[in-house]
Amino acid sequence: MVSKVMGHQSQLEIRTPAFWDLHIHGVSGIDFMHASSREMIEACEVLGRHGIGAFAPTLLTADPKLLEDACARWGRFLFELSHAVASGGRDVFFSRTAAIPVGLHLEGPFLSPKMAGAHPAKRLRKPSLSYAWRLFERARGQIAIMTVAPELPGAPELIRKLTRMGIRVQIGHTAAEAAVINRACRCGATGVTHLFNAMMVHHRAPGVLSALAQGRLTAEIITDGIHVESEFLRYTASAIGSRLYGVSDACSALGAPAQTALTLGSLKVRRQGDAAYVGGARAGLPSAPVLAGGATWLTSHPARLLRSWKRSQPTRLPSAAEVFPIFYRIPSRLFPRKARLIRHRGNRFRRSDWKFLGSY
C-alpha cells in the first residue's frame, strides 16, 4: 500500500509522526493531581510506549491546597526537566522514547458553574489575576495552556494577561454566546477545550463555532467516539479539520490494573467500558453518573473512529492522510520547540489492523 501520511511506500504498515495528547489527566492508575516525581516519570515512559510523543499533564478544579500543591510538584519537575533537556541531559529523567511534557494544562478553576461537568462546582472561581499569578508562581512558570470561560466577570482582563505571559488560552466549560467568544479572541484566546463537551452550542446560538468558522481558533476534540458521537465528529472534521486536533481527555483509568482505586483530583471515579464516570448510585451518590474522562489510548482512536464510520457509511471513508494528521499536525505547530525534541519519533500502525478498510 502507499502511506499518504508520510509519503512513502509500505506494504505492511502506516507510518505517522508521534501523536500529541494535550488534554490528559492521568494514566495507569496515576492521577496527575496527586502524582509524585517518580509517578511523573512513569507516566512519561508509559505514554511513550503507547505512541505519544508529547503531552500536556492536565489539572482540574479542586480545593486550593490540592491544586496549588499539584502545580508546585509539576512545576518543579517540568522546570528541572527543561534545564536537563537544554543541557542535553534529559536521560537522567527517562529514556529517549518517553513522552515529553510540553507544560501544564490548567482546566480550571475559572470555569462557568453552568457548565461545570465533572468539576467540583463549589471550587470554581471567578477569573482573578492575583490567583492566576499565584498558580503561575507555584508552577514555576510551567503552564502552557489554561482553560477559561470568557463570559465570567474579569475574564477579558485575565485572558489578556495570560496571553502576554505566553500561555495559550482556551475557551471551555462555557455558556458564552458568539459575541462574547469573539471578544475573547480579540483579547488573545486562541483555542477551544474539548469542543462540544461542557459548552453551549445551538443552531441559533453557535457559540464557539462562529469563531472557528472565521479561522480565529483551533480546537481540541475528544476522539474516542464516546465524548462526541463519531458521525458528528466526522461531520465536524470535514468542516473544520484544518483547525481541529484530537485529545484523549483520559484520566487515571487509562491502562489501570483491574480493581485499582481511581481518582480525578478530589473525586472518586469508576471505569465503565471505555470511559470514566463520577457520581451515580454505585458511587453512593444520588445524582446520575457524570462522564468524567476517557480510558482509551489516543493512538487507538483512528481505528475506533474508522471502524464506526465503516459501519455507518461504508462507501465514504476518509483516507489515512485525512484522519491521522488530526493527532499531530496542529499541536506540533503550537509548540514547535517541543516538536523538535520528538521530530525523529513516530508510530507504525500494522496493515493487519486495518483489514476492515477496503479503501486503503
N, C-alpha and C positions, 0 to 999 in steps of 0.2 A: 504494500500500500504506500501511498505518498502521505507523509505527515505534513500538512499545510501549516501547522502551528509553528514549526521550526524551519520549514522549508527544505527538508532533506528526506531521502527515501528510507523506508524501513518496512520490511515485510512482517515484522513481529511486534512492533510497538509504536506508540505515540509518545513523542518526547516533548516536554514542555519545560519552561523555567520553573524554579521552585515557587510554590504558592505563598501568598501573603495572607495572614489572618489578623486583621486589625481590630477585631472585636471578639475577645475570648477571655472568659472569667476563670478558667481553671482546666486541669487535665489530670487524669489518672488518680482521682481522689484528692488532688491538691487544689485547694481553694485559694486563689490569688490574694484574697483579703487577709488570709492568715499565713501565707507561705513564708517559711524560713529561707535563708540564703541557700541552704542545701536543697530545699524543695524547688527553689527558683532554677537552680542548675539542672535538677532532674527534669523539670518541665521543659526547659530548652532542649535537652537531649531527646526526650520523648517526642516532642513536636517535630524535631529534625528527622527522627527515624520515620515519621509518618508524612514526610514530604513538604513540611512547612519550612520555608527559608527564613521568614521574618514574621514577627507578630507583635501586637500591642497588648500587653497584660492589662486587662480592663477591671477597674474597681467601680463599685456601685455605691449608692446611697446607704449610709449606715450611721450608727452612733458616732459622734465626732471623734472620740478616742480611737475607735476601731478604724475609721477611715484615715485619720491622721497617722496612726501607727503603721498602717499598711503603706501609706505614702512614704513614710520615713524608711521602712525596710527596703522597699523597692528603689527609692531614691538612692540609698547607699549602694545597693547592688548595681544599679544602672550607671551611677557615677563612676564607681571603681571599674566596671566593665568598659566604659567608654575610654578611660585612660589606658586600660590594658590594650584595647584594640588600637588606639593611637600609637602606642609604643611597640606594636607587633607582638604583644604577649598575651593574647586572649586565651591561649591554650592553658593558662593557669586556671581558667574558669571551666572550660568544657572543650569537647572535641570540635574539630573543624566541620563536622556535619550537623552540629547543634543549630537550632533556630536562633536567630538574632533578635532580641527585643529592640524595637525602634524607640521605645519610650512608653510611658503610661498613657492609657486612655481613661479619663475620669468621666464615667457615665453617671453624673450626678455630683453634688446634690441639688443643682439649680434646675429642677425639672418641674413640670406642671402637676399639681395634685390631681387634676382631672385625668391625666394620662400616666399615672404612676406605674401601672403594670405591676411587676413583682417588687418594685422598690418600696421600702417601708415609708408610707406617706407621712407619718409623723416626723420623719427625719429629713424631709425635703426642706430646702431653704430658698428664700428669695435671693436673687443674684446680689452678691456682696463682693466689692473689690477687695476689702480687707480680708475676708475669709478665703477668697481665691488666692490671694497673695500668701496667706498662711499655708495653704496646701502646697503652693508652688515652692515655698521655702522648705517645708517638711520633705518634699520630694527632691530637694537639691536641684531644682530646675528641670527635672527629668520627665516633664509632662509633654507629650506630643500632641494629644487630642483631648478636647473637653466638649462634652455634650451640654447644650443649653437650650431651654425652652424660651424662645425670643419674645413671647408675649408678657413675660413676667416683669414687674417693675424693676428698673435698673438693668435689664438685660442689654439694651443697646450700649450703655457705657461699659459694661463688663466685656462684651464682645469686642469692642474697640481695643480695650486694654489687653485682652488675651492675644489678639491678633498682633499687636505691637510687640508682645513678648515672644512671638514666634510660635504660638500654639495654634494648631488647626482647630477652629471652632465648627462644631457640627450641630445642626438643628435636630432635636429629638425629644421624645416624650412631651409632645406639644399639641395644643388645640388651636394653634395660631392660624389665622387666615392668610391668604396670599399676600395682602398688602403688608402685613407685619413681617412676614418672611422676607419679602423683597427689601424691606427696611433693614433687616438683619444682614442681608447680603451687602448692602451699601456700607454697613458698619464693619464688615470684614468676614462674616461667616462664609465658609466655602464648601461645607459638606452636610450630609444628612446621615443620621444614625438609624440603622435598621429600617429602611424605607417601608412604609405602610404599617409597621408594628408600632403601637403606642403613639399614634398621631391621627389627626382628623383629616381625612381625605374624602370628599364627596363630589358627585358630578356637578353640583352647583357651588361647591366650595373646594377648589382644587388644592389649597394649601401649598405644600412644597412642590407640587407638580408644575405650578406656574413658573417658579424659578428654575426648575430642572429643564423645562421646555425652552427657556431662554438661554440655557447654557451657563447659568450663574453658579451652579452647584454640581458636585459629584456626590453620588450616594452609595453607601453600603447597603446591601440587601442580603438577608439570610437565605442561603440557597439550599437548605436541607429539604425543601418541599413540604415542611410542616408549618413553619412560621408564615410562609407565603405560599399559597396553593400553586402548584407547579405550572398550571396553564396560565395563571395570572402572571407568574414570574416570566414565562416565555413572552407573553404579550409586552410586558414592561421592558424586557431585554431588547426586543425588536424595535421598540420605540425610542429608548434612550440608552442603548447598550454601550455607546461610547463614553457615557458618564456614570456607568454602573459597575460596582465591583462586589464580589461575593465575600461573605464572612460566615463563620460558624455560630457565633454567639454561644459557644459551648461553655459549660461550667464543669465543676469537679466530677460530674457524672461521666464525662468523656473518658473512655478507656479505664474506668474504675473497676476494680475487682468486685465481684458479687458480694453483697452484704456489707459493703463499705458504708459507713455513716457519712452522708454527703451534706455539705453546707454551701451557701452562697451568701457570704458576709454573715449577718446575724440570723439568716433564715436557714431552716432545715429544708432540704429538697429531697425529692424521691424521683428515681428514674422510672419512666413508664414508656416502654418501647424505645424510640429514638429521641426522646426529649426528656426534660426535667421539669417538675412542677412543684409549686408550693401551695399550702393550704389544702382544703378538702377534708372530708370525713376521715380518711385514712391517716391524716396528719393530726387528728384530734381537733380540727377547727371547723366551724360551721359553714364557712364560705366554700364556694365551688373551687376546684383546683385552678390555679393560675399558671399558665405557661411561663416558665422562668428561664429557659435556656435550652440550648441544643446538647446532644450527646452523640454527635457523629463527626468524624474527621472531615475537614474541609476537602481533602483530596478524594473523598468518596462521593462528593456532591455531583460532579459531572455525570457519573454513571447513574446516580439516583435520579437526576433530572431527565436524562435521556431515556432511561427505561420508562419513566412516567409518560414522557411525550410520545414514545413509541406506542404505548398502549392507547393513548387518546387520539393521536393523529399520525399514524404510521407512514403516510405518504409525504409528509412535510417535516423533515428533521433538519435542524441546523447542522452545519458542518463542524468538524473539530476546530477549525480556525475561528468559528463564531462563538463557540462555547468556552474553550479553555482560557482565552485571554481575560475573561471576566475575573479570573482568580489571581492575576499577577500584573496586568498591564497598568492600570491606574495607580495601585498602591506603590509600585516601583517608581512612578513619576512623582508621587507625593513625597517620597523620602529617598531622593537619589543617592545620598551618602551611604545609606544602609544598603541600597541596591548594589553598590559597588562591592560590598563585602560578600554578597552571595551571587555575583554575576556568573560564576562558574558552576553554580549548583543547578540541579534540575530534577525532574521526575520522569520516570518511564512507566507508561501505562501499557500493560501487556495487551496485544491484539486479541488474545483469547478472552479477555474481559469484555470485549466489545462485539462478540459474535451476533448479538441481537440487532446490531445496526447494519442493515444491508447496504446503506448508502455510503459507508466508509471504505 
